[in-house]
Each structure stands twice: as structure tokens, then as C-alpha cells.
């Protein structure tokens, strides 16, 4: 999934950085911004799991996915790239090797 905020339509250069633990708060800020309602539920975990996951009691689907993505990042997985304009996060793309995506494991 690619998410680009509406602020992305400026002329300043785009800087791209891997999502690391030190950039986690930037992703949260981007996802919590205007237009981020869809990504706040999925947190780009849907395809990594091949569908919806069982949710622990007392937790929403979005909270579970956010914690799961954070755990990947904290473990050193580069789960995507953040785009910045003038130091502000404005874009996100989830990426990784095919084997990281459960839905692709059964495909050649």
C-alpha cells in the first residue's frame, strides 16, 4: 500500500528513508494525519498475514496490526520506506521480500 498525504504536492525534493525504530514516530504521525483512516486499520500488515488476524481480547484490529508492524521494525526488519519533504513525513510504501508476504507464499 502506498500512502501520500495531500501536502505532497509541493516542489521541494523528496527524501526517502527506510523505516527504522528511530523513524517509527514519523510513520505514526503520517498514518494519524488527514487521509490516513484506511492505513490506521491495516498498518500494512494485511498481506504480510494473508488476511485478517485473530485479535487479542481487548484490542482493536488496528492496534493489533500497529503492534505487529512495530515488532517487525524493532526486530530490524525494513518493512517499508518513508518519504519526507522539508523534514516532514509525507509518503509511505510497504515493501519487503516476497517470502515476507504470507499471501504470496503459495505462488510460484
N, C-alpha and C positions, 0 to 999 in steps of 0.2 A: 504494500500500500504506500502511496506517495501522498504526503500532506504538505501543501504550501499555503501559508497564510496570505491574506489579501494584501498585506504590506509588502509582498514580494515584487510588486510591480514598479520598483524604483530602478534607477540606473546604476547604482553603486555595485561594485564587484561582489560576486558571491564567493564566500569562503566555505569549504566543505571539510568537516572533521568527523572521524569515527566516533560513535557513541561509546564513551568510556565512563567509569564511575564518576569522574570529576565533571562530566558534562550531563549527568543524569538530570539535575535540576533544570537545565535548559530544555530537555525533552518534555519534562513535566509542564514547564511554563508554556511551551508551544502547544501541547495537547490540551491544556486548560484554557487556551485562548479562544477567541472567536472562531467559529467554524470547526472546532475540534471535537464536537459531540460524538461523531462516529468513531474516531480513534480512541476516545476515552473508554469506550466499552470493550474494544478489541485489544488495544495496546499491541497490535501486530503479532498476536500470539495464535490467532485462529488457524492459520495454515501450518504453523510450527507443530500444532497438535492434531491437525486433520479434523478440525471441527470444534464444537463446544466441549469444554471440560467439565467434569464434575466439580461443583463449587463447594468448598468447605462451609459448614454451617456458620451463619453469622457474617458471611462475606458476600459481596455482590460479584457478579461476573467480571465487571471492570476492575474491581480491587484485586481479585484473584489473578487476572491477566497482568495487571501492573506489577504485582509482587513477583510473578513468574518471569517477566521480562527483566525486572531489576536483578533477580537472582542470576540470570544469564550474564548480564552486564558485569555484576560483581565478581562472577567466576572467570572473567576475562574474555568472554565471547563478544566479538564485534557484531552486534545484531543489526546495525544499520549506520547510516550517515546523517549527520545534521548539517543543514545549510544555514549560514549566517550572512546577514547584511548589516554592516556597520555595528558588528558585535552583538546583534540581536538574532536569536534563532528564528528562522522563517520557513524552514523546509525540513522534511524528514523522508527518508526512504529506508524501508526494512530490506535487509539483504543477508545472504549467507550461502554456504554451500547447499546443494540440493539435499544432501542427507540430513540437514537440519530441519527440513520441512517434512513432517510426517505424511502429508498428502501426496508427496512425490516419491515416497519410498517404494511404492508398489509399481511405479512406472519404470520403463527401461531408461 
